[in-house]
């Protein structure tokens, strides 16, 4: 169910003009926000888990938005 919600969200974002190139900036902003708000509480393992979650959501949002193959820009 979560996957279909995220895929539909990606389709709606595409209608608003959001492109694949926008996603890395959002991912970087998310990671920066987590670093700033959680500070030392954001362990390396937790940081990696957030990065992996964002990449999975990003891929789901980009799925089926267009016919061209997609890749996941790295957040590292």
Residue pairs with C-beta under 8 A, 6 or more apart in sequence:
3 60
6 57
6 60
6 61
7 60
7 61
7 63
7 64
9 61
10 60
10 61
10 62
10 63
10 64
10 65
11 64
11 65
13 61
14 65
14 66
20 62
20 70
20 73
23 58
23 61
23 62
23 73
24 73
24 74
24 75
27 51
27 54
27 55
27 58
27 73
27 75
28 75
30 50
30 54
31 47
31 50
31 51
31 54
31 75
34 42
34 47
34 50
35 42
35 47
38 46
42 50
51 75
51 76
54 75
55 72
55 75
58 72
59 70
59 72
62 70
63 70
